[in-house]
Amino acid sequence: MRIDAVTLFPDLVSQVTQWGVTGRASEQGLLQLVCWNPRDYARDRHRTVDDRPYGGGPGMVMKVEPLRAAMHEARASAPGRSLSLYLSPQGRRLDQAAVERLAGQERLLLVCGRYEGIDERVIATEIDEEISIGDYVLSGGELPAMVLIDAVARLIPGALGHADSASEDSFSAGLLDYPHYTRPEVLDGMAVPAVLLSGDHDAIGRWRRQQALGRSWLRRPDLINRAQLSTEDRRLLDEYIDEYRS
Ligand SMILES: CC(C)(C)c1cccc(C(=O)NCC2(NC(=O)c3cccc4nocc34)CCCCC2)c1
């Protein structure tokens, strides 16, 4: 999958192709990330990339021409149509369903804001979707872009080795993860749940499902309401709730 990122900090965004699963996906040619810096398209002597806001007020706005030139160069640099996304607090909240939809695109163009943001007319004419990763104040759209790249890259066929894919099971079913344990068997007097040492893989599977259901019910009831629960799921969850309330 080809992803182009328009950013004033290409060295920051390109770090996502240097490490871990996304690093390997990039190494294997499954993910191709190219960064484009508006500063390289600033034609004045000072290579200006910000501009003053109409209406006055604090801060600056990303200068239109270098930004648009970088976007146009990015689009023209490879075949295929890019879905153009502006990472923005005004955007639709990113969730796994959106990630799955975006992973199906042949190309993504990610625009990262800095200063107070970008000109609204650039959004109106050049951006297909605004996407937000959450409600907190950030310094730029680069970390959100890297979050999106990570989430999308994991869905590229072949990107996840076996060791990585386990955690997809419960969440891709839209639930929180069951608790994980590893050595030692007793840590500061706290023992691993006995079922996990039993070797009874059916019991272990049921226990993990019940934990995923129960923890989702406790911490993220919104996920439970959206999940498609089987009758066995309902039984496991009811048993968890009875125990929790007893
Ligand atoms: C949400 C909240 C707190 C009410 C809010 C309200 C108003 C402004 C901001 C804010 O952070 N402005 C700065 C800015 N943020 C982002 O780009 C950004 C932030 C959060 C999630 C994101 N997902 O993608 C991009 C995201 C970076 C500099 C260029 C202008 C945007 C926040």
The ligand as an ORCA input file, in Angstrom:
! r2SCAN-3c Opt
* xyz 0 1
  C     -10.028     18.207     20.301
  C      -9.920     19.505     21.087
  C      -9.086     19.273     22.352
  C     -11.321     19.946     21.493
  C      -9.231     20.549     20.224
  C      -9.919     21.697     19.811
  C      -9.262     22.613     19.018
  C      -7.926     22.424     18.610
  C      -7.254     21.265     19.013
  C      -5.844     21.001     18.604
  O      -5.240     20.073     19.095
  N      -5.312     21.816     17.653
  C      -3.941     21.644     17.197
  C      -3.851     20.666     16.032
  N      -4.402     19.410     16.499
  C      -4.459     18.276     15.738
  O      -4.027     18.202     14.618
  C      -5.182     17.109     16.373
  C      -5.563     17.139     17.707
  C      -6.248     16.053     18.277
  C      -6.553     14.894     17.551
  C      -6.153     14.861     16.205
  N      -6.314     13.892     15.267
  O      -5.767     14.326     14.127
  C      -5.256     15.561     14.282
  C      -5.485     15.946     15.608
  C      -2.380     20.508     15.633
  C      -1.795     21.760     15.000
  C      -2.609     22.168     13.784
  C      -4.072     22.407     14.196
  C      -4.653     21.160     14.834
  C      -7.904     20.325     19.824
*
